Amino acid sequence: MGACYHAGKYTVEGLSDALRLELKRFGIDVVLIEPGSIQTDWGAIAAGKLRAASSPGPYGEQADASATSLE
């Protein structure tokens, strides 16, 4: 349900780690900034979309549990 989203975020982290090692000898620092949580309506919005997209199918129970934790 969130694999593509999380894979995309990890891609940036993995690329940053690789570039950090490759570019160190040139004196180039690679820094990845990952901000922490902030209070927004994102959780409720995501929960609603998750339920709408997944509830009628085989992932319904898992989607509902994930949506509840997002809320």
N, CA, C and O atoms as a CHARMM CRD file, in Angstrom:
* protein
*
  284
    1    1 MET  N      0.81400  -1.18800   0.00000 PROA 1      0.00000
    2    1 MET  CA     0.00000   0.00000   0.00000 PROA 1      0.00000
    3    1 MET  C      0.86000   1.25500   0.00000 PROA 1      0.00000
    4    1 MET  O      0.44300   2.27800  -0.54500 PROA 1      0.00000
    5    2 GLY  N      2.02200   1.20800   0.58200 PROA 2      0.00000
    6    2 GLY  CA     2.89700   2.36600   0.57500 PROA 2      0.00000
    7    2 GLY  C      4.27800   2.04800   0.03500 PROA 2      0.00000
    8    2 GLY  O      5.20000   2.85400   0.15900 PROA 2      0.00000
    9    3 ALA  N      4.42600   0.86600  -0.56700 PROA 3      0.00000
   10    3 ALA  CA     5.75100   0.42400  -0.99900 PROA 3      0.00000
   11    3 ALA  C      6.40000   1.39300  -1.98500 PROA 3      0.00000
   12    3 ALA  O      7.58200   1.71000  -1.85200 PROA 3      0.00000
   13    4 CYS  N      5.64400   1.86100  -2.96500 PROA 4      0.00000
   14    4 CYS  CA     6.22300   2.77800  -3.96500 PROA 4      0.00000
   15    4 CYS  C      6.66100   4.08400  -3.32100 PROA 4      0.00000
   16    4 CYS  O      7.72700   4.61300  -3.63700 PROA 4      0.00000
   17    5 TYR  N      5.84200   4.59900  -2.42400 PROA 5      0.00000
   18    5 TYR  CA     6.17400   5.84800  -1.72700 PROA 5      0.00000
   19    5 TYR  C      7.47000   5.68100  -0.92900 PROA 5      0.00000
   20    5 TYR  O      8.38000   6.50400  -1.03500 PROA 5      0.00000
   21    6 HSD  N      7.54700   4.62100  -0.13800 PROA 6      0.00000
   22    6 HSD  CA     8.72200   4.41100   0.71000 PROA 6      0.00000
   23    6 HSD  C      9.96500   4.07900  -0.11500 PROA 6      0.00000
   24    6 HSD  O     11.07200   4.49700   0.22600 PROA 6      0.00000
   25    7 ALA  N      9.77900   3.32800  -1.19900 PROA 7      0.00000
   26    7 ALA  CA    10.91400   3.01400  -2.07000 PROA 7      0.00000
   27    7 ALA  C     11.47300   4.29000  -2.69000 PROA 7      0.00000
   28    7 ALA  O     12.68800   4.44600  -2.80400 PROA 7      0.00000
   29    8 GLY  N     10.60300   5.18800  -3.08500 PROA 8      0.00000
   30    8 GLY  CA    11.06000   6.46100  -3.65800 PROA 8      0.00000
   31    8 GLY  C     11.84800   7.28500  -2.65800 PROA 8      0.00000
   32    8 GLY  O     12.86200   7.89200  -3.00300 PROA 8      0.00000
   33    9 LYS  N     11.38100   7.30400  -1.41700 PROA 9      0.00000
   34    9 LYS  CA    12.10300   8.05500  -0.38400 PROA 9      0.00000
   35    9 LYS  C     13.46400   7.40800  -0.09600 PROA 9      0.00000
   36    9 LYS  O     14.46000   8.10600   0.09200 PROA 9      0.00000
   37   10 TYR  N     13.50000   6.07000  -0.06200 PROA 10     0.00000
   38   10 TYR  CA    14.77000   5.40200   0.19200 PROA 10     0.00000
   39   10 TYR  C     15.73700   5.57600  -0.97100 PROA 10     0.00000
   40   10 TYR  O     16.95000   5.60400  -0.76200 PROA 10     0.00000
   41   11 THR  N     15.22600   5.69400  -2.17900 PROA 11     0.00000
   42   11 THR  CA    16.08800   5.92000  -3.34400 PROA 11     0.00000
   43   11 THR  C     16.94600   7.16400  -3.13900 PROA 11     0.00000
   44   11 THR  O     18.14400   7.15300  -3.42400 PROA 11     0.00000
   45   12 VAL  N     16.33400   8.22800  -2.64700 PROA 12     0.00000
   46   12 VAL  CA    17.06900   9.47000  -2.40800 PROA 12     0.00000
   47   12 VAL  C     18.13100   9.25600  -1.32200 PROA 12     0.00000
   48   12 VAL  O     19.24900   9.75900  -1.43400 PROA 12     0.00000
   49   13 GLU  N     17.77700   8.50800  -0.27400 PROA 13     0.00000
   50   13 GLU  CA    18.72700   8.24000   0.80200 PROA 13     0.00000
   51   13 GLU  C     19.88800   7.37500   0.31000 PROA 13     0.00000
   52   13 GLU  O     21.04700   7.65400   0.61800 PROA 13     0.00000
   53   14 GLY  N     19.57600   6.32700  -0.45400 PROA 14     0.00000
   54   14 GLY  CA    20.62100   5.45200  -0.98400 PROA 14     0.00000
   55   14 GLY  C     21.54500   6.17000  -1.95000 PROA 14     0.00000
   56   14 GLY  O     22.76100   5.98100  -1.90900 PROA 14     0.00000
   57   15 LEU  N     20.97400   6.99100  -2.81600 PROA 15     0.00000
   58   15 LEU  CA    21.78400   7.76800  -3.75000 PROA 15     0.00000
   59   15 LEU  C     22.69600   8.73100  -2.99500 PROA 15     0.00000
   60   15 LEU  O     23.86400   8.89500  -3.34800 PROA 15     0.00000
   61   16 SER  N     22.16700   9.35800  -1.97000 PROA 16     0.00000
   62   16 SER  CA    22.97200  10.28500  -1.16900 PROA 16     0.00000
   63   16 SER  C     24.13500   9.55800  -0.49600 PROA 16     0.00000
   64   16 SER  O     25.25300  10.07300  -0.46500 PROA 16     0.00000
   65   17 ASP  N     23.87800   8.37000   0.04000 PROA 17     0.00000
   66   17 ASP  CA    24.95400   7.59200   0.67500 PROA 17     0.00000
   67   17 ASP  C     26.04200   7.22700  -0.33600 PROA 17     0.00000
   68   17 ASP  O     27.23300   7.33900  -0.04600 PROA 17     0.00000
   69   18 ALA  N     25.62400   6.79300  -1.51600 PROA 18     0.00000
   70   18 ALA  CA    26.59800   6.41300  -2.53900 PROA 18     0.00000
   71   18 ALA  C     27.41100   7.61700  -3.00300 PROA 18     0.00000
   72   18 ALA  O     28.63300   7.53300  -3.12900 PROA 18     0.00000
   73   19 LEU  N     26.73800   8.73000  -3.25600 PROA 19     0.00000
   74   19 LEU  CA    27.45200   9.93200  -3.69900 PROA 19     0.00000
   75   19 LEU  C     28.39900  10.44900  -2.61800 PROA 19     0.00000
   76   19 LEU  O     29.48200  10.94800  -2.92300 PROA 19     0.00000
   77   20 ARG  N     27.99200  10.32900  -1.36400 PROA 20     0.00000
   78   20 ARG  CA    28.85400  10.77100  -0.25900 PROA 20     0.00000
   79   20 ARG  C     30.19600  10.05100  -0.31300 PROA 20     0.00000
   80   20 ARG  O     31.24800  10.66800  -0.14600 PROA 20     0.00000
   81   21 LEU  N     30.15100   8.73400  -0.54900 PROA 21     0.00000
   82   21 LEU  CA    31.38600   7.95000  -0.61900 PROA 21     0.00000
   83   21 LEU  C     32.19100   8.26400  -1.87600 PROA 21     0.00000
   84   21 LEU  O     33.41400   8.38900  -1.81000 PROA 21     0.00000
   85   22 GLU  N     31.53100   8.39100  -3.00400 PROA 22     0.00000
   86   22 GLU  CA    32.21500   8.63800  -4.27000 PROA 22     0.00000
   87   22 GLU  C     32.85600  10.02300  -4.34500 PROA 22     0.00000
   88   22 GLU  O     33.91800  10.18400  -4.94700 PROA 22     0.00000
   89   23 LEU  N     32.22800  11.00500  -3.74700 PROA 23     0.00000
   90   23 LEU  CA    32.68600  12.38600  -3.90100 PROA 23     0.00000
   91   23 LEU  C     33.58500  12.87800  -2.76800 PROA 23     0.00000
   92   23 LEU  O     34.13400  13.97700  -2.83700 PROA 23     0.00000
   93   24 LYS  N     33.73100  12.06100  -1.73200 PROA 24     0.00000
   94   24 LYS  CA    34.53600  12.47200  -0.57600 PROA 24     0.00000
   95   24 LYS  C     35.95800  12.85000  -0.97900 PROA 24     0.00000
   96   24 LYS  O     36.49700  13.83700  -0.47900 PROA 24     0.00000
   97   25 ARG  N     36.56500  12.08500  -1.86700 PROA 25     0.00000
   98   25 ARG  CA    37.96300  12.35100  -2.24900 PROA 25     0.00000
   99   25 ARG  C     38.13000  13.67000  -2.99700 PROA 25     0.00000
  100   25 ARG  O     39.24700  14.17300  -3.12200 PROA 25     0.00000
  101   26 PHE  N     37.03400  14.23200  -3.49300 PROA 26     0.00000
  102   26 PHE  CA    37.09000  15.52600  -4.16900 PROA 26     0.00000
  103   26 PHE  C     36.75500  16.67500  -3.22600 PROA 26     0.00000
  104   26 PHE  O     36.66900  17.82900  -3.64600 PROA 26     0.00000
  105   27 GLY  N     36.56800  16.35300  -1.94900 PROA 27     0.00000
  106   27 GLY  CA    36.24300  17.38500  -0.97200 PROA 27     0.00000
  107   27 GLY  C     34.79300  17.84800  -1.04700 PROA 27     0.00000
  108   27 GLY  O     34.45300  18.92700  -0.56100 PROA 27     0.00000
  109   28 ILE  N     33.95300  17.04100  -1.65000 PROA 28     0.00000
  110   28 ILE  CA    32.53400  17.39500  -1.77900 PROA 28     0.00000
  111   28 ILE  C     31.74700  16.61200  -0.73900 PROA 28     0.00000
  112   28 ILE  O     31.79000  15.38200  -0.71000 PROA 28     0.00000
  113   29 ASP  N     31.03600  17.32700   0.10700 PROA 29     0.00000
  114   29 ASP  CA    30.17600  16.70900   1.11100 PROA 29     0.00000
  115   29 ASP  C     28.76300  16.57700   0.56100 PROA 29     0.00000
  116   29 ASP  O     28.23500  17.50400  -0.05500 PROA 29     0.00000
  117   30 VAL  N     28.16600  15.43300   0.78700 PROA 30     0.00000
  118   30 VAL  CA    26.77500  15.20700   0.40200 PROA 30     0.00000
  119   30 VAL  C     25.97400  15.08700   1.69200 PROA 30     0.00000
  120   30 VAL  O     26.26800  14.25100   2.54600 PROA 30     0.00000
  121   31 VAL  N     24.97100  15.92500   1.81800 PROA 31     0.00000
  122   31 VAL  CA    24.15700  15.95600   3.03300 PROA 31     0.00000
  123   31 VAL  C     22.70300  15.73400   2.65400 PROA 31     0.00000
  124   31 VAL  O     22.19500  16.34000   1.71000 PROA 31     0.00000
  125   32 LEU  N     22.04800  14.87400   3.38800 PROA 32     0.00000
  126   32 LEU  CA    20.62700  14.61600   3.18500 PROA 32     0.00000
  127   32 LEU  C     19.87300  15.14800   4.39600 PROA 32     0.00000
  128   32 LEU  O     20.14700  14.75400   5.52900 PROA 32     0.00000
  129   33 ILE  N     18.94200  16.02600   4.15500 PROA 33     0.00000
  130   33 ILE  CA    18.13100  16.59100   5.23800 PROA 33     0.00000
  131   33 ILE  C     16.78800  15.89600   5.22700 PROA 33     0.00000
  132   33 ILE  O     16.06800  15.92700   4.22900 PROA 33     0.00000
  133   34 GLU  N     16.45500  15.27100   6.34000 PROA 34     0.00000
  134   34 GLU  CA    15.18700  14.56400   6.47600 PROA 34     0.00000
  135   34 GLU  C     14.40900  15.18500   7.63200 PROA 34     0.00000
  136   34 GLU  O     14.61600  14.82500   8.79100 PROA 34     0.00000
  137   35 PRO  N     13.52400  16.10500   7.31800 PROA 35     0.00000
  138   35 PRO  CA    12.78600  16.77700   8.38400 PROA 35     0.00000
  139   35 PRO  C     11.90800  15.80200   9.15800 PROA 35     0.00000
  140   35 PRO  O     11.45400  14.79000   8.62300 PROA 35     0.00000
  141   36 GLY  N     11.68100  16.12100  10.41100 PROA 36     0.00000
  142   36 GLY  CA    10.81700  15.29700  11.25200 PROA 36     0.00000
  143   36 GLY  C      9.35000  15.59900  11.00100 PROA 36     0.00000
  144   36 GLY  O      8.99600  16.38600  10.12300 PROA 36     0.00000
  145   37 SER  N      8.52800  14.96700  11.77600 PROA 37     0.00000
  146   37 SER  CA     7.08200  15.13800  11.63200 PROA 37     0.00000
  147   37 SER  C      6.65300  16.55300  12.01600 PROA 37     0.00000
  148   37 SER  O      7.21900  17.17800  12.91400 PROA 37     0.00000
  149   38 ILE  N      5.65600  17.02400  11.31900 PROA 38     0.00000
  150   38 ILE  CA     5.03400  18.29500  11.66200 PROA 38     0.00000
  151   38 ILE  C      3.52600  18.08200  11.68400 PROA 38     0.00000
  152   38 ILE  O      3.01600  17.17300  11.02900 PROA 38     0.00000
  153   39 GLN  N      2.83500  18.89100  12.41300 PROA 39     0.00000
  154   39 GLN  CA     1.39400  18.71700  12.54700 PROA 39     0.00000
  155   39 GLN  C      0.67500  19.32000  11.34100 PROA 39     0.00000
  156   39 GLN  O      0.67800  20.53400  11.13700 PROA 39     0.00000
  157   40 THR  N      0.06000  18.44600  10.55100 PROA 40     0.00000
  158   40 THR  CA    -0.72200  18.85700   9.38400 PROA 40     0.00000
  159   40 THR  C     -1.94500  17.94400   9.29100 PROA 40     0.00000
  160   40 THR  O     -2.14500  17.06500  10.12900 PROA 40     0.00000
  161   41 ASP  N     -2.74200  18.16400   8.27700 PROA 41     0.00000
  162   41 ASP  CA    -3.90000  17.30500   8.02100 PROA 41     0.00000
  163   41 ASP  C     -3.54600  16.13000   7.11800 PROA 41     0.00000
  164   41 ASP  O     -4.43000  15.39000   6.68700 PROA 41     0.00000
  165   42 TRP  N     -2.25800  15.95500   6.82900 PROA 42     0.00000
  166   42 TRP  CA    -1.83900  14.91700   5.90700 PROA 42     0.00000
  167   42 TRP  C     -2.33100  13.53600   6.32500 PROA 42     0.00000
  168   42 TRP  O     -2.80600  12.77900   5.47900 PROA 42     0.00000
  169   43 GLY  N     -2.23200  13.18900   7.60100 PROA 43     0.00000
  170   43 GLY  CA    -2.63600  11.86400   8.07100 PROA 43     0.00000
  171   43 GLY  C     -4.08800  11.55500   7.76500 PROA 43     0.00000
  172   43 GLY  O     -4.40400  10.47100   7.27600 PROA 43     0.00000
  173   44 ALA  N     -4.96800  12.49300   8.04900 PROA 44     0.00000
  174   44 ALA  CA    -6.39600  12.28100   7.79700 PROA 44     0.00000
  175   44 ALA  C     -6.68400  12.18400   6.29500 PROA 44     0.00000
  176   44 ALA  O     -7.50000  11.36900   5.86500 PROA 44     0.00000
  177   45 ILE  N     -6.01400  13.01300   5.51200 PROA 45     0.00000
  178   45 ILE  CA    -6.20200  12.98100   4.05900 PROA 45     0.00000
  179   45 ILE  C     -5.72200  11.63800   3.50200 PROA 45     0.00000
  180   45 ILE  O     -6.41100  11.00300   2.70400 PROA 45     0.00000
  181   46 ALA  N     -4.53100  11.21600   3.93600 PROA 46     0.00000
  182   46 ALA  CA    -3.97800   9.94600   3.46500 PROA 46     0.00000
  183   46 ALA  C     -4.85300   8.77700   3.89500 PROA 46     0.00000
  184   46 ALA  O     -5.06100   7.84100   3.12300 PROA 46     0.00000
  185   47 ALA  N     -5.36800   8.82300   5.12200 PROA 47     0.00000
  186   47 ALA  CA    -6.22600   7.74300   5.62200 PROA 47     0.00000
  187   47 ALA  C     -7.48100   7.61300   4.76700 PROA 47     0.00000
  188   47 ALA  O     -7.88200   6.50200   4.41900 PROA 47     0.00000
  189   48 GLY  N     -8.08900   8.71900   4.43600 PROA 48     0.00000
  190   48 GLY  CA    -9.28800   8.69400   3.60600 PROA 48     0.00000
  191   48 GLY  C     -9.02300   8.12100   2.22300 PROA 48     0.00000
  192   48 GLY  O     -9.81400   7.33100   1.70900 PROA 48     0.00000
  193   49 LYS  N     -7.90400   8.52300   1.62200 PROA 49     0.00000
  194   49 LYS  CA    -7.56300   8.02800   0.29000 PROA 49     0.00000
  195   49 LYS  C     -7.20300   6.54400   0.33800 PROA 49     0.00000
  196   49 LYS  O     -7.52800   5.78900  -0.57800 PROA 49     0.00000
  197   50 LEU  N     -6.53300   6.13700   1.40900 PROA 50     0.00000
  198   50 LEU  CA    -6.17200   4.73700   1.56200 PROA 50     0.00000
  199   50 LEU  C     -7.41300   3.85800   1.67400 PROA 50     0.00000
  200   50 LEU  O     -7.51000   2.81800   1.02300 PROA 50     0.00000
  201   51 ARG  N     -8.34200   4.28100   2.49000 PROA 51     0.00000
  202   51 ARG  CA    -9.58100   3.51400   2.62900 PROA 51     0.00000
  203   51 ARG  C    -10.35900   3.47800   1.30800 PROA 51     0.00000
  204   51 ARG  O    -10.88200   2.43300   0.92000 PROA 51     0.00000
  205   52 ALA  N    -10.43100   4.60100   0.63600 PROA 52     0.00000
  206   52 ALA  CA   -11.18400   4.66800  -0.62700 PROA 52     0.00000
  207   52 ALA  C    -10.57200   3.76200  -1.68500 PROA 52     0.00000
  208   52 ALA  O    -11.29000   3.13000  -2.46000 PROA 52     0.00000
  209   53 ALA  N     -9.25300   3.69700  -1.71800 PROA 53     0.00000
  210   53 ALA  CA    -8.58100   2.91900  -2.75500 PROA 53     0.00000
  211   53 ALA  C     -8.48300   1.43300  -2.42500 PROA 53     0.00000
  212   53 ALA  O     -8.50800   0.60100  -3.33200 PROA 53     0.00000
  213   54 SER  N     -8.37400   1.08800  -1.15200 PROA 54     0.00000
  214   54 SER  CA    -8.05900  -0.29000  -0.78800 PROA 54     0.00000
  215   54 SER  C     -9.15600  -1.04600  -0.05400 PROA 54     0.00000
  216   54 SER  O     -9.15500  -2.27700  -0.04900 PROA 54     0.00000
  217   55 SER  N    -10.08100  -0.34300   0.55800 PROA 55     0.00000
  218   55 SER  CA   -11.07400  -1.02300   1.39000 PROA 55     0.00000
  219   55 SER  C    -11.91200  -2.06100   0.66200 PROA 55     0.00000
  220   55 SER  O    -12.17800  -3.11900   1.23400 PROA 55     0.00000
  221   56 PRO  N    -12.34600  -1.81100  -0.58600 PROA 56     0.00000
  222   56 PRO  CA   -13.19700  -2.81300  -1.21200 PROA 56     0.00000
  223   56 PRO  C    -12.46200  -4.08300  -1.64100 PROA 56     0.00000
  224   56 PRO  O    -13.11300  -5.06800  -1.99000 PROA 56     0.00000
  225   57 GLY  N    -11.15200  -4.08900  -1.62500 PROA 57     0.00000
  226   57 GLY  CA   -10.39600  -5.22000  -2.15300 PROA 57     0.00000
  227   57 GLY  C     -9.76800  -6.09500  -1.08200 PROA 57     0.00000
  228   57 GLY  O    -10.12500  -6.00800   0.09300 PROA 57     0.00000
  229   58 PRO  N     -8.83000  -6.93700  -1.49300 PROA 58     0.00000
  230   58 PRO  CA    -8.19600  -7.88400  -0.58500 PROA 58     0.00000
  231   58 PRO  C     -7.31600  -7.23000   0.48900 PROA 58     0.00000
  232   58 PRO  O     -6.96600  -7.86900   1.48100 PROA 58     0.00000
  233   59 TYR  N     -6.96500  -5.97300   0.29100 PROA 59     0.00000
  234   59 TYR  CA    -6.14900  -5.26700   1.28100 PROA 59     0.00000
  235   59 TYR  C     -7.00100  -4.46100   2.26400 PROA 59     0.00000
  236   59 TYR  O     -6.46700  -3.68400   3.05600 PROA 59     0.00000
  237   60 GLY  N     -8.29700  -4.64200   2.21600 PROA 60     0.00000
  238   60 GLY  CA    -9.21000  -3.84200   3.01300 PROA 60     0.00000
  239   60 GLY  C     -8.89700  -3.81200   4.49400 PROA 60     0.00000
  240   60 GLY  O     -8.85700  -2.73600   5.09200 PROA 60     0.00000
  241   61 GLU  N     -8.67600  -4.96300   5.09700 PROA 61     0.00000
  242   61 GLU  CA    -8.40600  -5.02100   6.54000 PROA 61     0.00000
  243   61 GLU  C     -7.09900  -4.32300   6.88600 PROA 61     0.00000
  244   61 GLU  O     -7.03200  -3.55100   7.84200 PROA 61     0.00000
  245   62 GLN  N     -6.05800  -4.60200   6.09900 PROA 62     0.00000
  246   62 GLN  CA    -4.76500  -3.96000   6.32700 PROA 62     0.00000
  247   62 GLN  C     -4.85600  -2.45300   6.08100 PROA 62     0.00000
  248   62 GLN  O     -4.27300  -1.66800   6.82900 PROA 62     0.00000
  249   63 ALA  N     -5.57500  -2.05000   5.05100 PROA 63     0.00000
  250   63 ALA  CA    -5.74400  -0.63200   4.73700 PROA 63     0.00000
  251   63 ALA  C     -6.44300   0.09400   5.87200 PROA 63     0.00000
  252   63 ALA  O     -6.05900   1.20600   6.23500 PROA 63     0.00000
  253   64 ASP  N     -7.46200  -0.53000   6.42900 PROA 64     0.00000
  254   64 ASP  CA    -8.19100   0.09300   7.53600 PROA 64     0.00000
  255   64 ASP  C     -7.29600   0.25700   8.75300 PROA 64     0.00000
  256   64 ASP  O     -7.33400   1.29600   9.41200 PROA 64     0.00000
  257   65 ALA  N     -6.49200  -0.75400   9.06200 PROA 65     0.00000
  258   65 ALA  CA    -5.56300  -0.67600  10.20000 PROA 65     0.00000
  259   65 ALA  C     -4.53700   0.43500   9.97900 PROA 65     0.00000
  260   65 ALA  O     -4.24300   1.20300  10.89500 PROA 65     0.00000
  261   66 SER  N     -3.99500   0.51800   8.76700 PROA 66     0.00000
  262   66 SER  CA    -3.01600   1.56600   8.46300 PROA 66     0.00000
  263   66 SER  C     -3.66700   2.94500   8.52400 PROA 66     0.00000
  264   66 SER  O     -3.07000   3.89100   9.03900 PROA 66     0.00000
  265   67 ALA  N     -4.88100   3.06400   8.00300 PROA 67     0.00000
  266   67 ALA  CA    -5.59200   4.33900   8.02200 PROA 67     0.00000
  267   67 ALA  C     -5.86400   4.77100   9.45200 PROA 67     0.00000
  268   67 ALA  O     -5.74900   5.95400   9.77400 PROA 67     0.00000
  269   68 THR  N     -6.22300   3.83200  10.30800 PROA 68     0.00000
  270   68 THR  CA    -6.48000   4.16300  11.71100 PROA 68     0.00000
  271   68 THR  C     -5.21500   4.71200  12.37200 PROA 68     0.00000
  272   68 THR  O     -5.28500   5.67000  13.14200 PROA 68     0.00000
  273   69 SER  N     -4.06000   4.11300  12.07500 PROA 69     0.00000
  274   69 SER  CA    -2.81700   4.61900  12.67300 PROA 69     0.00000
  275   69 SER  C     -2.43200   5.98300  12.11800 PROA 69     0.00000
  276   69 SER  O     -1.80500   6.77700  12.81900 PROA 69     0.00000
  277   70 LEU  N     -2.79800   6.26900  10.86400 PROA 70     0.00000
  278   70 LEU  CA    -2.50900   7.57700  10.28700 PROA 70     0.00000
  279   70 LEU  C     -3.35800   8.67300  10.93200 PROA 70     0.00000
  280   70 LEU  O     -2.92100   9.81300  11.09500 PROA 70     0.00000
  281   71 GLU  N     -4.57100   8.29500  11.29000 PROA 71     0.00000
  282   71 GLU  CA    -5.48000   9.28100  11.88600 PROA 71     0.00000
  283   71 GLU  C     -5.05900   9.61200  13.30100 PROA 71     0.00000
  284   71 GLU  O     -5.70600  10.42400  13.96300 PROA 71     0.00000
